[in-house]
Amino acid sequence: MKITILCENNISRGARKWCLAEWWLSVHIQTDDGAVLFDTWWTDVYVHNAKQLWIDLNKVDAVVFSHRHRDHVSGIVHHPFTGKKPLILHPDILENIPEDISMVVKRDFTVHTSVWPYEIVPDVIFMWEIPRKASFEWWPYKGTDLKDDTALVIKTKKWAVVVTWCSHAWITNICEYAKKVSGQDLHMVLWWFHLFEKDAEAVEWAVEYFRNENIEFLYPMHCVDFPTQAKLYNEFGIKKLNAGDEVIV
């Protein structure tokens, strides 16, 4: 399995001559059995970078939205697809995205509003609604609890890999549900964390969780400030991924 970072707010050293950076994230996941595009960013940067990285987006089996925010769904209006791809999302998203984006989604895609964990391609599972069990980590975002915030869990021969976005459901809740959905322990987590130095208590909570879980590979990306990244590096030896980077599992 290969996970390619199509967009991030930094560019990897190896891709700096070909790829573009933009604030937010888009990821291409390729397995032996299929391919998935997870989020589409603000603009068409994910399309540009995919071409530069020799990834044919027309060959993806499905597109997935992580949650309703425009910085994760707006790029869909620039999609390159020649046929109607499946688009998997939480049903709340269609009710909360702007009309111009909703129109493209309904016109150009076969929409699947899953209400339970859903296997997109073999072993790549859309987790749907994350149970909010860790109250320490729960917080409403601008007055809403964002029940549509979700993630993917990918089953491998031994462990599970979690790919999450803004983690509005909070990362420990996401990881716990990923273990339940996959039936496996966690091997790797790629995530946005929304944690900063000023949230010291929450950072300590997360560090303690990851320490107890003994997860081998942690890749925090956008929305983790430098002091928090430094702390995670000192604790776990994490690596920061950028646009153009690949992870082979």
RACOR-V417867 format. One record per residue. N is the residue number from 0. PHI is phi in whole degrees, -180 to 180 (NA if undefined). PSI is psi in radians with two decimals (* if undefined). D_CENTER is the distance of its C-alpha to the mean C-alpha in Angstrom with 2 decimals. Layout:
n=N phi=PHI psi=PSI d_center=D_CENTER
n=N phi=PHI psi=PSI d_center=D_CENTER
This chain:
n=0 phi=NA psi=2.42 d_center=15.80
n=1 phi=-125 psi=2.26 d_center=14.36
n=2 phi=-111 psi=2.13 d_center=10.87
n=3 phi=-115 psi=2.25 d_center=11.47
n=4 phi=-82 psi=1.84 d_center=10.00
n=5 phi=-77 psi=-0.68 d_center=11.48
n=6 phi=-140 psi=2.50 d_center=11.19
n=7 phi=-161 psi=2.95 d_center=11.22
n=8 phi=-81 psi=0.07 d_center=14.12
n=9 phi=-133 psi=2.76 d_center=16.06
n=10 phi=-109 psi=2.44 d_center=17.32
n=11 phi=-68 psi=2.70 d_center=18.09
n=12 phi=-59 psi=-0.71 d_center=21.84
n=13 phi=-70 psi=-0.43 d_center=22.11
n=14 phi=-107 psi=0.15 d_center=20.52
n=15 phi=-65 psi=-0.41 d_center=22.14
n=16 phi=-85 psi=-0.23 d_center=24.85
n=17 phi=-121 psi=-0.59 d_center=22.77
n=18 phi=-97 psi=2.84 d_center=19.34
n=19 phi=-113 psi=2.72 d_center=18.69
n=20 phi=-110 psi=2.63 d_center=16.57
n=21 phi=-153 psi=2.69 d_center=15.36
n=22 phi=-73 psi=1.95 d_center=13.98
n=23 phi=125 psi=-2.78 d_center=10.20
n=24 phi=-148 psi=2.56 d_center=7.52
n=25 phi=-148 psi=2.43 d_center=7.30
n=26 phi=-134 psi=2.44 d_center=6.98
n=27 phi=-109 psi=2.25 d_center=9.82
n=28 phi=-118 psi=2.11 d_center=10.39
n=29 phi=-117 psi=2.15 d_center=14.15
n=30 phi=-117 psi=3.13 d_center=16.12
n=31 phi=-66 psi=-0.34 d_center=19.87
n=32 phi=-111 psi=-0.04 d_center=19.58
n=33 phi=164 psi=-3.10 d_center=17.26
n=34 phi=-139 psi=2.57 d_center=14.34
n=35 phi=-134 psi=2.43 d_center=11.21
n=36 phi=-105 psi=2.13 d_center=9.66
n=37 phi=-110 psi=1.86 d_center=6.18
n=38 phi=70 psi=2.72 d_center=7.16
n=39 phi=-131 psi=0.20 d_center=10.44
n=40 phi=65 psi=-2.90 d_center=11.03
n=41 phi=-80 psi=-0.77 d_center=14.59
n=42 phi=-127 psi=-2.66 d_center=16.88
n=43 phi=-94 psi=0.28 d_center=17.60
n=44 phi=-60 psi=-0.64 d_center=16.45
n=45 phi=-63 psi=-0.59 d_center=13.82
n=46 phi=-69 psi=-0.81 d_center=16.91
n=47 phi=-58 psi=-0.87 d_center=19.11
n=48 phi=-67 psi=-0.63 d_center=17.04
n=49 phi=-60 psi=-0.75 d_center=16.54
n=50 phi=-63 psi=-0.74 d_center=20.33
n=51 phi=-65 psi=-0.49 d_center=20.99
n=52 phi=-97 psi=0.18 d_center=19.08
n=53 phi=61 psi=0.68 d_center=20.96
n=54 phi=-107 psi=2.13 d_center=18.12
n=55 phi=-89 psi=1.77 d_center=19.55
n=56 phi=-64 psi=-0.40 d_center=17.00
n=57 phi=-65 psi=-0.27 d_center=19.81
n=58 phi=-91 psi=-0.01 d_center=19.43
n=59 phi=-69 psi=2.57 d_center=16.00
n=60 phi=-85 psi=-0.40 d_center=16.71
n=61 phi=-165 psi=2.76 d_center=14.26
n=62 phi=-113 psi=2.53 d_center=11.77
n=63 phi=-129 psi=2.38 d_center=9.18
n=64 phi=-102 psi=2.33 d_center=8.65
n=65 phi=-80 psi=-0.63 d_center=6.44
n=66 phi=-170 psi=-3.10 d_center=9.67
n=67 phi=-77 psi=-0.30 d_center=12.87
n=68 phi=-63 psi=2.48 d_center=12.94
n=69 phi=-59 psi=-0.57 d_center=14.50
n=70 phi=-70 psi=-0.08 d_center=12.49
n=71 phi=-112 psi=-0.33 d_center=9.57
n=72 phi=-119 psi=-0.31 d_center=12.14
n=73 phi=-61 psi=-0.59 d_center=15.25
n=74 phi=-64 psi=-0.23 d_center=14.84
n=75 phi=-62 psi=-0.45 d_center=15.42
n=76 phi=-70 psi=-0.24 d_center=19.08
n=77 phi=-103 psi=0.26 d_center=19.26
n=78 phi=-60 psi=2.63 d_center=18.08
n=79 phi=-100 psi=0.13 d_center=20.38
n=80 phi=-70 psi=2.41 d_center=20.67
n=81 phi=-94 psi=-0.25 d_center=24.27
n=82 phi=-126 psi=3.07 d_center=23.88
n=83 phi=-85 psi=1.74 d_center=22.21
n=84 phi=-78 psi=2.65 d_center=18.89
n=85 phi=-66 psi=2.40 d_center=17.47
n=86 phi=-123 psi=2.03 d_center=14.85
n=87 phi=-102 psi=2.27 d_center=13.29
n=88 phi=-158 psi=2.84 d_center=12.70
n=89 phi=-71 psi=2.44 d_center=14.15
n=90 phi=-59 psi=-0.43 d_center=17.76
n=91 phi=-66 psi=-0.40 d_center=17.70
n=92 phi=-65 psi=-0.79 d_center=15.60
n=93 phi=-60 psi=-0.49 d_center=18.54
n=94 phi=-83 psi=-0.16 d_center=20.88
n=95 phi=-127 psi=0.02 d_center=19.19
n=96 phi=-94 psi=2.69 d_center=18.11
n=97 phi=-59 psi=2.70 d_center=20.93
n=98 phi=-61 psi=-0.65 d_center=23.52
n=99 phi=-65 psi=-0.62 d_center=23.12
n=100 phi=-76 psi=-0.75 d_center=19.50
n=101 phi=-59 psi=-0.67 d_center=20.47
n=102 phi=-62 psi=-0.78 d_center=23.42
n=103 phi=-65 psi=-0.75 d_center=21.54
n=104 phi=-59 psi=-0.85 d_center=19.14
n=105 phi=-71 psi=-0.56 d_center=22.24
n=106 phi=-80 psi=-0.70 d_center=24.36
n=107 phi=-105 psi=-0.09 d_center=22.31
n=108 phi=-131 psi=2.75 d_center=20.10
n=109 phi=-93 psi=1.85 d_center=20.83
n=110 phi=-84 psi=2.26 d_center=18.92
n=111 phi=-120 psi=1.86 d_center=18.04
n=112 phi=-94 psi=1.46 d_center=17.56
n=113 phi=-69 psi=2.41 d_center=16.92
n=114 phi=-112 psi=0.06 d_center=18.34
n=115 phi=-140 psi=2.82 d_center=17.82
n=116 phi=-50 psi=2.37 d_center=15.41
n=117 phi=-134 psi=2.20 d_center=15.59
n=118 phi=-82 psi=1.90 d_center=15.74
n=119 phi=-73 psi=-0.97 d_center=14.52
n=120 phi=-129 psi=2.87 d_center=16.19
n=121 phi=-49 psi=2.15 d_center=17.96
n=122 phi=77 psi=0.03 d_center=16.01
n=123 phi=-109 psi=1.95 d_center=12.50
n=124 phi=-116 psi=2.19 d_center=12.20
n=125 phi=-77 psi=2.12 d_center=10.60
n=126 phi=-84 psi=-0.22 d_center=11.36
n=127 phi=61 psi=-2.35 d_center=12.65
n=128 phi=-86 psi=2.17 d_center=14.15
n=129 phi=-85 psi=2.13 d_center=13.68
n=130 phi=-61 psi=2.29 d_center=17.23
n=131 phi=-94 psi=1.40 d_center=17.93
n=132 phi=-93 psi=-0.51 d_center=20.36
n=133 phi=-89 psi=1.67 d_center=20.13
n=134 phi=-65 psi=-0.48 d_center=22.01
n=135 phi=-59 psi=-0.61 d_center=21.96
n=136 phi=-91 psi=-0.14 d_center=18.28
n=137 phi=-83 psi=2.36 d_center=18.47
n=138 phi=-153 psi=2.41 d_center=19.15
n=139 phi=-73 psi=2.46 d_center=19.49
n=140 phi=-102 psi=1.91 d_center=17.84
n=141 phi=50 psi=0.78 d_center=20.77
n=142 phi=88 psi=0.00 d_center=22.57
n=143 phi=-127 psi=2.63 d_center=20.02
n=144 phi=-89 psi=-0.04 d_center=18.18
n=145 phi=48 psi=1.03 d_center=15.23
n=146 phi=-62 psi=-0.34 d_center=15.46
n=147 phi=-79 psi=-0.13 d_center=13.05
n=148 phi=-67 psi=2.15 d_center=10.02
n=149 phi=-141 psi=-2.94 d_center=8.26
n=150 phi=-157 psi=3.06 d_center=5.88
n=151 phi=-112 psi=2.52 d_center=6.94
n=152 phi=-124 psi=2.34 d_center=9.84
n=153 phi=-118 psi=2.15 d_center=11.79
n=154 phi=-86 psi=2.35 d_center=15.48
n=155 phi=-117 psi=-3.01 d_center=17.62
n=156 phi=-64 psi=-0.56 d_center=21.37
n=157 phi=-118 psi=-0.69 d_center=21.35
n=158 phi=-133 psi=3.05 d_center=18.07
n=159 phi=-107 psi=2.58 d_center=14.59
n=160 phi=-115 psi=2.27 d_center=11.36
n=161 phi=-108 psi=2.27 d_center=8.35
n=162 phi=-121 psi=2.01 d_center=4.71
n=163 phi=-129 psi=2.87 d_center=3.47
n=164 phi=-109 psi=-1.92 d_center=3.64
n=165 phi=-76 psi=-0.16 d_center=7.42
n=166 phi=55 psi=0.68 d_center=8.61
n=167 phi=-64 psi=-0.45 d_center=11.53
n=168 phi=-79 psi=-0.10 d_center=12.42
n=169 phi=77 psi=2.42 d_center=12.71
n=170 phi=-63 psi=-0.64 d_center=11.48
n=171 phi=-71 psi=-0.63 d_center=14.70
n=172 phi=-62 psi=-0.76 d_center=14.68
n=173 phi=-62 psi=-0.80 d_center=11.29
n=174 phi=-65 psi=-0.73 d_center=12.71
n=175 phi=-63 psi=-0.72 d_center=16.02
n=176 phi=-71 psi=-0.61 d_center=14.97
n=177 phi=-61 psi=-0.70 d_center=13.07
n=178 phi=-64 psi=-0.70 d_center=16.47
n=179 phi=-68 psi=-0.79 d_center=18.33
n=180 phi=-67 psi=-0.72 d_center=16.54
n=181 phi=-86 psi=-0.44 d_center=16.67
n=182 phi=73 psi=0.34 d_center=19.99
n=183 phi=-130 psi=2.76 d_center=19.09
n=184 phi=-74 psi=2.85 d_center=18.81
n=185 phi=-91 psi=2.36 d_center=15.76
n=186 phi=-109 psi=-0.61 d_center=16.03
n=187 phi=-150 psi=2.46 d_center=12.88
n=188 phi=-133 psi=2.11 d_center=9.95
n=189 phi=-109 psi=2.16 d_center=7.40
n=190 phi=-157 psi=2.73 d_center=6.40
n=191 phi=-94 psi=2.51 d_center=7.58
n=192 phi=-119 psi=-0.44 d_center=10.69
n=193 phi=52 psi=0.76 d_center=12.98
n=194 phi=-128 psi=2.43 d_center=15.89
n=195 phi=-135 psi=2.91 d_center=18.90
n=196 phi=-54 psi=-0.62 d_center=22.35
n=197 phi=-67 psi=-0.34 d_center=23.97
n=198 phi=-97 psi=0.94 d_center=22.06
n=199 phi=-57 psi=-0.71 d_center=23.87
n=200 phi=-66 psi=-0.71 d_center=24.30
n=201 phi=-67 psi=-0.68 d_center=20.65
n=202 phi=-60 psi=-0.78 d_center=19.87
n=203 phi=-63 psi=-0.67 d_center=22.67
n=204 phi=-61 psi=-0.82 d_center=21.43
n=205 phi=-65 psi=-0.75 d_center=18.04
n=206 phi=-59 psi=-0.76 d_center=19.98
n=207 phi=-62 psi=-0.70 d_center=22.36
n=208 phi=-62 psi=-0.88 d_center=19.78
n=209 phi=-66 psi=-0.58 d_center=18.26
n=210 phi=-63 psi=-0.78 d_center=21.86
n=211 phi=-68 psi=-0.58 d_center=22.94
n=212 phi=-77 psi=-0.37 d_center=20.19
n=213 phi=56 psi=0.81 d_center=21.09
n=214 phi=-76 psi=2.31 d_center=17.70
n=215 phi=-73 psi=-0.71 d_center=18.56
n=216 phi=-126 psi=2.14 d_center=15.59
n=217 phi=-122 psi=2.25 d_center=13.49
n=218 phi=-128 psi=1.43 d_center=11.45
n=219 phi=-74 psi=2.41 d_center=10.96
n=220 phi=-123 psi=-2.33 d_center=10.18
n=221 phi=-52 psi=2.61 d_center=10.81
n=222 phi=72 psi=0.43 d_center=12.59
n=223 phi=-125 psi=1.99 d_center=14.30
n=224 phi=-73 psi=2.94 d_center=17.89
n=225 phi=-61 psi=-0.77 d_center=20.21
n=226 phi=-60 psi=-0.66 d_center=22.29
n=227 phi=-71 psi=-0.71 d_center=19.40
n=228 phi=-60 psi=-0.70 d_center=18.07
n=229 phi=-63 psi=-0.72 d_center=21.72
n=230 phi=-64 psi=-0.77 d_center=22.10
n=231 phi=-65 psi=-0.63 d_center=19.15
n=232 phi=-65 psi=-0.79 d_center=20.67
n=233 phi=-65 psi=-0.57 d_center=24.07
n=234 phi=-81 psi=-0.73 d_center=22.99
n=235 phi=-128 psi=-0.10 d_center=20.72
n=236 phi=67 psi=0.66 d_center=21.03
n=237 phi=-64 psi=2.82 d_center=17.36
n=238 phi=-122 psi=2.39 d_center=16.47
n=239 phi=-87 psi=2.16 d_center=14.71
n=240 phi=-96 psi=2.62 d_center=12.80
n=241 phi=-136 psi=3.02 d_center=13.41
n=242 phi=-55 psi=2.29 d_center=13.54
n=243 phi=98 psi=-0.27 d_center=15.44
n=244 phi=-76 psi=2.67 d_center=14.67
n=245 phi=-127 psi=2.58 d_center=14.33
n=246 phi=-125 psi=2.17 d_center=13.89
n=247 phi=-102 psi=2.22 d_center=16.29
n=248 phi=-114 psi=* d_center=16.20
